[in-house]
Structure formats: structure tokens, C-alpha cells
């Protein structure tokens, strides 16, 4: 697949399956984790539903799950691409793990949306191109420079997305099943963040 610049500002999350999220699970890239929320861009704020009437909350369940669905899709694509392109074995390994975890998280998210009878709508970010994408800031890099830039990119996005879920999404959500999903997901994302920081130290040494 050829590299393409990802569509602007759609992503966050993924990282991190709500079902598997113990501290230290990701102290190494090869350990079990699930899902995670990050990608070539941070997730759009849940307060961006232009279709919502004035005065109504825009952090709707449909909007939040749709945004996370896009985040997962893009993270899967990016992880698969980086697993092939990276020079370092550590970066290849964590990229594969991120792709795998996002796949698990996306399956759980879609099952939850179906259970709650929510549609993951394109207008809310529910669809994303099947084209393999790579962040614009990584396009011109290769070798060790690419590896380092990818890890730093993911560290920044994970931190941004953790803050977004904790500060914007969780306070806005009312449904207890979605709240539990978000809480487990953000905990697992923190595991991804720790693993990425460890890989960053390893490849900088």
C-alpha cells in the first residue's frame, strides 16, 4: 500500500480494550493489552456536533462512539504500516500490538453500539477510508528518525486523548455501559502510554 496523508483531525483513541487493562500490562510491547486511543490526529472534541440544536449537549453517545470507531480504524491502519516500515524491532513490535489492541477495542465498541442500538454515523466520524495513512509529520522520515518520530507522536496523542476522555467525555456521558467502557479504555490507554515511553527510552539509548 502506498503512504497517504491521513484525513485531517479525526483521531484519538485506541488504543485499549476495556476488558484487559492492568497496570504494567504494557511495560513491554509484547505483553497483552487491548485497544488504545491515539493516532495521526487527536480525537475531535465531543462538542462538535453541528447538527445538534442550540443549547443541547453535543457529547452524545453516538458522537462519542463514532469518534472512537474512527480512531480505532486509523490506529489499526497506522500500526500495520509502521510494523512494516519501522527499522527498530521494538517499534515494529509495539506497532503490531497497537494494531491488534485497536482491533479488539473496535470489536467491543461496535458490539456495544449494536447493543444500545446506536449507529456509527459518517457525519459523527463513524466511517473512515480504507486507504493506509501516515501522519504528515512522519512522511519524510525513515530509519531511526522515523521510529523516534512515530513513538513521540504516539506519546503526545495518547496523553491528549487520555485528557480528552477524562475531562470531556466521561463527565458528559450518562449511560453506565458507555461510561464503564470509557473508564476501562482510558485506564488501558495509560498502559499504552507507559509502554510507548519505555520504547522511546530504548531506541534513544
RAGI-V190001 format. One record per backbone hydrogen bond with DSSP energy under -0.5 kcal/mol. CO is the residue of the C=O (numbers start at 1). NH is the residue of the N-H. E is the energy in kcal/mol with one decimal. If there is no record, write none. Layout:
# RAGI-V190001
co=CO nh=NH e=E
co=CO nh=NH e=E
This chain:
# RAGI-V190001
co=4 nh=134 e=-3.4
co=10 nh=44 e=-0.6
co=13 nh=37 e=-0.9
co=13 nh=38 e=-0.8
co=14 nh=36 e=-2.7
co=14 nh=37 e=-2.3
co=15 nh=36 e=-9.9
co=16 nh=35 e=-0.8
co=17 nh=20 e=-1.6
co=22 nh=25 e=-1.9
co=24 nh=27 e=-1.7
co=28 nh=31 e=-1.6
co=34 nh=17 e=-4.0
co=35 nh=16 e=-5.5
co=36 nh=15 e=-9.9
co=37 nh=13 e=-0.6
co=37 nh=14 e=-0.6
co=48 nh=50 e=-1.3
co=49 nh=52 e=-1.6
co=53 nh=56 e=-2.0
co=58 nh=60 e=-1.9
co=60 nh=64 e=-2.6
co=61 nh=65 e=-2.6
co=62 nh=66 e=-2.2
co=63 nh=67 e=-2.3
co=64 nh=68 e=-2.1
co=65 nh=69 e=-2.1
co=66 nh=70 e=-2.0
co=67 nh=71 e=-2.2
co=68 nh=72 e=-2.5
co=69 nh=73 e=-2.2
co=70 nh=74 e=-2.7
co=71 nh=75 e=-2.4
co=72 nh=76 e=-2.5
co=73 nh=77 e=-2.1
co=74 nh=78 e=-2.7
co=75 nh=79 e=-2.8
co=76 nh=80 e=-2.2
co=77 nh=81 e=-2.0
co=78 nh=82 e=-2.9
co=79 nh=83 e=-2.1
co=80 nh=84 e=-0.8
co=81 nh=84 e=-0.8
co=81 nh=85 e=-2.1
co=82 nh=86 e=-2.9
co=88 nh=92 e=-2.3
co=89 nh=93 e=-2.2
co=90 nh=94 e=-2.2
co=91 nh=95 e=-2.3
co=92 nh=96 e=-2.1
co=93 nh=97 e=-2.1
co=94 nh=98 e=-2.6
co=95 nh=99 e=-2.2
co=96 nh=100 e=-2.4
co=97 nh=101 e=-3.0
co=98 nh=102 e=-2.5
co=99 nh=103 e=-1.6
co=100 nh=104 e=-1.9
co=101 nh=105 e=-2.6
co=102 nh=106 e=-2.6
co=103 nh=107 e=-2.0
co=104 nh=108 e=-2.0
co=105 nh=109 e=-2.6
co=106 nh=110 e=-2.7
co=107 nh=111 e=-1.9
co=108 nh=112 e=-2.2
co=109 nh=113 e=-2.6
co=110 nh=114 e=-2.3
co=111 nh=115 e=-2.3
co=112 nh=116 e=-2.2
co=113 nh=118 e=-3.1
co=114 nh=117 e=-1.0
co=119 nh=121 e=-1.4
co=121 nh=124 e=-1.0
co=121 nh=126 e=-2.9
co=122 nh=125 e=-1.7
co=134 nh=6 e=-0.7
co=135 nh=138 e=-1.9
co=135 nh=139 e=-0.7
co=136 nh=139 e=-0.8
co=138 nh=141 e=-1.5
co=142 nh=145 e=-1.0
co=142 nh=146 e=-1.0
co=143 nh=147 e=-2.1
co=144 nh=148 e=-2.5
co=145 nh=149 e=-2.2
co=146 nh=150 e=-2.8
co=147 nh=151 e=-2.3
co=148 nh=152 e=-2.4
co=149 nh=153 e=-2.4
co=150 nh=154 e=-2.4
co=151 nh=155 e=-2.4
co=152 nh=156 e=-2.3
co=153 nh=157 e=-2.2
co=154 nh=158 e=-2.8
co=155 nh=159 e=-2.2
co=156 nh=160 e=-2.3
co=157 nh=161 e=-2.7
co=158 nh=162 e=-2.6
co=159 nh=163 e=-2.1
co=160 nh=164 e=-2.2
co=161 nh=165 e=-2.6
co=162 nh=166 e=-2.4
co=163 nh=167 e=-2.8
co=164 nh=168 e=-2.2
co=164 nh=169 e=-1.9
co=165 nh=170 e=-3.1
co=168 nh=172 e=-0.8
co=169 nh=172 e=-0.6
co=169 nh=173 e=-1.8
co=175 nh=179 e=-2.4
co=176 nh=180 e=-2.3
co=177 nh=181 e=-1.9
co=178 nh=182 e=-2.7
co=179 nh=183 e=-2.6
co=180 nh=184 e=-2.4
co=181 nh=185 e=-2.4
co=182 nh=186 e=-2.8
co=183 nh=187 e=-1.7
co=184 nh=188 e=-2.1
co=185 nh=189 e=-2.3
co=186 nh=190 e=-1.5
co=187 nh=191 e=-1.0
co=188 nh=192 e=-1.8
co=189 nh=193 e=-2.5
co=190 nh=194 e=-1.9
co=191 nh=195 e=-2.2
co=192 nh=196 e=-2.7
co=193 nh=197 e=-2.2
co=194 nh=198 e=-1.9
co=195 nh=199 e=-2.3
co=196 nh=200 e=-2.6
co=197 nh=201 e=-1.8
co=198 nh=202 e=-2.1
co=199 nh=203 e=-2.5
co=200 nh=204 e=-0.8
co=201 nh=205 e=-0.8
